[in-house]
């Protein structure tokens, strides 16, 4: 099975893999892999929250330090929530 990374520009040495299983039409479970670095996730979270009007640019350093304390799954959840907040503002 040939897997194409979602973010091919991210160096493989810094990539963390998260997987999710979902049944296909035969009832089998295939894995979906998401390649994402903590640095890229943090940058995207901060940009999304600024665009959503939730985070001030002057607070980015403080919030970056807060994000560094989160485990991988919590950081992924915050990434999803920040994107939803941005989408809610801009539709």
C-alpha positions in Angstrom: 0.0 0.0 0.0 1.5 3.3 -1.1 0.8 6.1 1.3 1.0 9.7 0.1 1.6 12.1 3.0 -0.8 14.9 3.5 2.1 17.3 4.1 4.9 16.1 1.8 7.0 19.2 2.6 7.4 18.2 6.3 10.7 16.4 7.0 10.0 12.7 7.9 12.3 13.0 11.0 10.0 15.5 12.6 6.7 13.8 11.7 4.4 12.4 14.3 1.8 9.9 13.0 -1.8 9.7 14.3 -4.1 7.1 13.0 -7.8 6.5 12.8 -9.6 3.4 11.8 -12.8 3.4 9.8 -14.7 0.5 8.3 -14.9 0.3 4.5 -17.8 -1.2 2.5 -16.6 -4.8 3.3 -16.5 -4.1 7.0 -12.7 -4.1 7.1 -10.9 -1.3 8.8 -8.3 0.7 6.9 -6.0 3.1 8.5 -5.7 6.7 7.6 -2.5 8.4 8.5 -2.0 12.1 9.2 1.5 13.5 9.2 1.8 16.6 11.2 4.6 18.3 13.2 3.9 20.0 16.5 5.4 23.2 15.2 3.1 23.3 12.2 0.1 22.5 14.3 1.0 25.2 16.8 1.5 27.8 14.0 -1.8 26.9 12.4 -3.7 27.1 15.8 -2.3 30.5 16.5 -3.1 31.8 13.0 -6.7 30.4 13.1 -7.3 31.9 16.6 -6.1 35.3 15.5 -8.3 35.2 12.4 -11.2 34.1 14.5 -10.7 37.1 16.7 -10.0 35.0 19.8 -6.3 35.6 20.3 -4.4 38.9 20.1 -1.1 39.0 18.2 0.5 40.4 21.4 -0.4 37.2 23.2 1.0 34.7 20.7 4.3 34.0 22.6 2.4 33.3 25.8 -0.1 31.1 24.1 2.7 29.2 22.2 4.2 28.3 25.6 0.8 27.0 26.7 0.4 24.9 23.6 3.9 23.4 24.2 2.6 21.8 27.5 -0.2 19.9 25.7 0.1 16.2 24.7 -0.3 15.2 21.0 -4.0 14.4 21.2 -4.9 17.6 23.1 -3.0 19.6 20.5 -4.8 17.9 17.7 -8.2 18.7 19.4 -7.2 22.3 19.8 -6.2 22.4 16.1 -9.6 21.2 15.1 -11.4 23.6 17.5 -9.4 26.5 16.3 -10.2 25.7 12.7 -13.9 25.5 13.6 -13.8 28.9 15.3 -12.2 30.4 12.2 -14.8 28.8 10.0 -17.6 30.0 12.2 -16.4 33.6 11.9 -15.9 33.5 8.1 -18.4 30.9 7.1 
